[in-house]
Amino acid sequence: MTRIYPVESLSAFPPRLSPGYRSTPKRGPTKPLIIMRHTLSELTGPVYGHDGIAPGDNDLTGHGKGDPIGERIIVHGRVLDEDGRPVANSLVEIWQANACGRYIHVVDQHPAPIDPNFTGAGRAVTDHNGYYRFVTIKPGAYPWGNHHNAWRPAHIHFSVFGHAFVSRLVTQMYFPGDPLFPFDPIFNSVTDEAARNRMISAFDLDHTVPEWALAYRFDIVLRGRNQTPMEK
């Protein structure tokens, strides 16, 4: 059955060209998009990476020779469809900066230390309830040169693969109460306030492990009125 979503749900998507986000004019299309229907092989082809998950891939604190620096946290939640039903066997990948706001990437050269015990990347597959769980380090804010004194709020990138390679959502998870929200053009490129709030995780005391790690819950909705906004 084909679902028709209200026009207001489109405000969950950031525009392709956002004046405040300076790199969008370089990569945003300037001509009308051409809609190309997916082929049968695209829609039913093999999934990518689901069978390559190794034990511990969802624990980003255990990939080095020692403990990474920073605040250990638990990030967990469910992947859901437009009707709130769990989406099982979805590949969830995350990547993030370390506690000092530094990525292990040749392009990231700002003066913050690299943590040799933190790669900043992890993977998990949702269970039959659509549930995933990561153990990681709370990322730091970092400068990004978009405008004067520009800093990104602390965030974690998420990629969710569905049952075909073309079925993918990429988004960012933020932390509640970040003072940088009003100044970040990427976060504010989602013009609908309710949709922006769906990118902010919720502190979860029930899943916090005493004397070990705070927990944050981040449910991801793939489609529909309550869809989690996609990244530019």
Secondary structure, 3 states (H helix, E strand, C coil): CCCCCCHHHHHHCCCCCCCCCCCHHHHCCCCCCCCCCCCHHHHHCCCCCHHHCCCCCCEHHHCCCCCCCCCEEEEEEEEECCCCCECCCCEEEEECCCCCCCCCCCCCCCCCCCCCCCCCEEEEECCCCCEEEEEEECCCCEECCCCCCCEECCEEEEEEECCCCCCEEEEEEECCCCCCHHHCCCHHHCCCHHHHHCCECEECHHHCECCCEEEEECCEECCCCCCCCCCC
